[in-house]
Amino acid sequence: MSIDFPKNWKQVVLEDALDALIDYRGKTPNKVDKGIPLITAKVVKSGRILPMDEFIADEDYESWMVRGIPQISDIVVTTEAPLGEVAQIKNANVALAQRIVTLRGKVDFLENDFLLFLMQSDFVQNQLEARATGSTVKGIKQSELRKIILPIPPIAEQKCIGKILSDLDDKIHLNNQINQTLESIAQAIFKSWFIDFDPVRAKIAAKQEGKDAEFAAMCVISGKSEEELKQMSEDDFAELQATAALFPDELVENELGEVPKGWFKTDLSILADLNVQSWTKKNCPEKVTYVDLSNTKWGVIQQTEEFIFEKAPSRARRVLKIGDTIVGTVRPANGSYAFIQRENLTGSTGFAVLSPKHKNYAEFIYIVATDKENIKRLAHLADGGAYPAVSYDTVLNTPCILPIENKDGVLNLFHKNVKEFYLLSASKFEENNILASIRDTLLPKLLSGEISLNKNMGSIDD
């Protein structure tokens, strides 16, 4: 790609623009359950380092990192499987795995914040692709990586470009953190009601002490003290009282251990329908917005792809509706699941799509199906060699515990307690789509000099 960069920009080969290039390819660390987080190629995605789930022992850190210690703000680049994913190190004390290279720009010559986005630009990505080798799995040698050409503006422009793009990226990241918090709150309510049975236990304890059992359950459900309950409005108090009344005041023993009296073990098939609708040549739209397993991780659809239906992947067939839960059936331990919160999406046939039989079941289904213990269950049941998978029915048959009578009453109130968290999460997700669109539009224009910056380097010129 030929681009006319501004005359005051330099074009420099990568190795001449760096203070450090750290490469750990060819070495395999001994991994442990806890210790120093290990940055692997699979956790570098869409400009961020995802939560790390592999570690090396603290005592092995110095001996392992003899080729160089990564620093905060260094840029990591995946060199194979996949090639060219880029992110920035935000925390100290991390280790590097295979297929990862760390770059550090020269002081007062190449800003790491600028380098982060420059490495993601088409100008650099096309060079990585051109210099890569391999047919099935493409990778780039260090010697070839060092030859990549970088367009480098004056340091003041780099700082401004880096800040503009980083601010957008940081806002997207903050929204993702807010959504994670909202998800955690909803999961905590679920655990209290349906796993730990806290309202039931509160009633039992209150009865033993000769206190008002219902009042005790109301305190647990609301998180309020008795004095705070007395200050509630009449309507709010009545609603909370109705919620507390749905929980019994006795636990009984069964094969699962202690469960509330009148509650039973069932599975999601009583609440959800499986793979309700798929596109065919007769009913397909002209275009589809495709959700794939590889771009769906731990509750987040990281990106989608637009296709004309005739040219879409053959797996792009599942019709997704708001309120559906999708769970990847291939390699379920990878956490390819999400709660659908926008219209007009098409999912891979690699997903089991759970559609609620009533809209008020939606959040309960999602939390049960994607609970960490259930993901472990699915991973344990998966078989198939290189591509271990579970059947769609195995996902639908995820166990849960519900009352025999008034099942809908409990689920309706659970929906009412958590729906606002998911509505806010959906709004943050849509905001992120807009921010990402702005960032992705600005990225090539800023990095090519097409958009110039004003003299004070504080804003973009029209």
Buried (B, 14 or more C-beta within 10 A) or exposed (E): EEBEBEEEBBEBEBBEBBBBBBBBBEEEBEBBEEBBBBBBBBBBBBBBBBEBEBBBBEEBBEEBBEEBBBBEBBBBBBBBBBBBBBBBBEEEEBBBBBBBBBBBBBEEBBBBBBBBBBBBBBBBBEBBEEBBEEEEEBBBBEEBBBEBEBBBBEBEBBBBBBBBBBEBBEBBBEBBEEBBEBBEEBBEBBBBBBEEBBBBBBBBBBBEEEBEBBBBBBBBBBEBEEEEBEEBEEEEBEBBBEBBBBBBBEBEEEEEEEBBEBBBEBBBBEBBBBBBBBBEEEEBEEBBBBBBBBBBBBBBBBBBBEBEBEEBBEBBBBBBBBBBBBBBBBBBBBBBBBBBBBEEBBBBBBBBBBBBEEEBBBBBBBBBBBBEEBBEBBBEBBEEEEEBBBEBEBBBEBEBBBBEEEBBBBBBBBBEBBBEBBEEBBEBBEEBEEBBEEBEEBBBEBBBBEBEBEEEBEEBEE
